[in-house]
Amino acid sequence: MSVTGIDHLYLETKSLERTLRFYAALGFTVAAEWGEGEHRAAKLVSGDASVVVAEVLPETSPQGATVHFAIENAEALHRALAKIPEVTIVTPLQDTHWGTRWIRVRDPEGNFYCLEAPR
């Protein structure tokens, strides 16, 4: 029921094009793009590294990076985390629209993490 790896890093940006050029310079390629208008996103890959970048509305400030950890048994981990006072569950276990089950948590320092399992 523990973390099995890092699934991807999630970032928000005001300019998807500029961010894609930055990651291309680091050797990443675009594996998928979706969305339209002012809400577009892309999944970038390089070797085992995966980054999902989502464009935010012009009046929105991008959040910091969020690590999405891969997990196997979401239900068991959710039950275990609920018993630990140092873990704040921000989003209880739920299905995502991108085909996984996830839990969003915050650590004692205020950092957010997402824990994702296949559905």
N, C-alpha and C positions, 0 to 999 in steps of 0.2 A: 504493500500500500504506500510505498515511498516514491519519491521522485526518481524517474529513470533516465532523465536527461533534460537538456534544454531544447524545447520544441522550436521556439523562435523569439526574437526580440521584436517588440512592437514599439513603433515610433509614430508620432504625429508631426506633420509639417504644414507650413503655409504654402509651400510650392513643391508639388510632386516632381515636376521636371528638374528643378535644381537638386533635389535630394536624389533622384535617380542618377543624375550625372555624377554626384559625389560618390555614390556607391559603385557606379561603373568604374570610376577611377581606382577603387579598391579591389576591383576584380569581380564584383557581383554581376549577375545577369538577371534579367526579369523573367521569372518563371510563370507569373500570372498577373493580369491587371483586371480590375473591375470598377464599377461605379461610373458616374457621369456628372457633368456640371462641376459643382464645387465640392462634391464628395466622391473622390476617386481614391483608389488604393492599389498597391502592388505588393507582390511577394518577390523578394530578391533572394538569390542563393549564390553561394560560393563555397565549394567543398561541402563540409557538413554544416556550415553556418547558414542560417535562414533569418531574414529580416522582413517584417511586414510594415509597410509605411502607408499611413492614411492621411490624406489631406483634410485639414480642418477649415471651417468657414472663416472668411477674412476677419470677422470680429472676434474670433476665438483664439486664445493663446494655446499653443501646443503644450501637452503634458510632457513630463520627462519620460524616459524609456521605461517600459515594463517588460520584465522577463516572463515568458510563458514556459513553465516547466511541463514536461511530459510526465504523466502518471498512468498507472494501469487500472487501479481500482478506486474510482472516484467516490463511490458511496462509503467505503471503509475509511478512506482518508478524511472525508468530510466529517464523519462521526468522531474520528480521533482528534482532529483539529478543534472541534467544538469543546473539547475537554481541557484545552491548554490555554491558560490565561494570557500568555504572551502573544497569542495569535488572535487577531481580530478578523472575523469573517465579514468581508464587505459585501460580497455577492454569494449567497448560499448556492449549493450545487444546483445547476440548471443546464438545460440543453442550449446550445448556441445555434445561430442561424447558419453557421459555417460547418456544421456537422460534427461537433465535439460536445462533451459535457465539461463544464468548468466550474471552478471555485475561485473567487478573487479574495485574497487575504492581504492584510497589512501587518508588517512586523513592528516590534516595539519602537523603531526609529521613524516610523511613518512611511516606509517604502512599500509599494504595492507589488504583488506577484500574482500571476494567474497560474492555476494548476489545471491542466487539460488532459482529458482521456478521450480515446475514440468512443463514439456512440455505438 
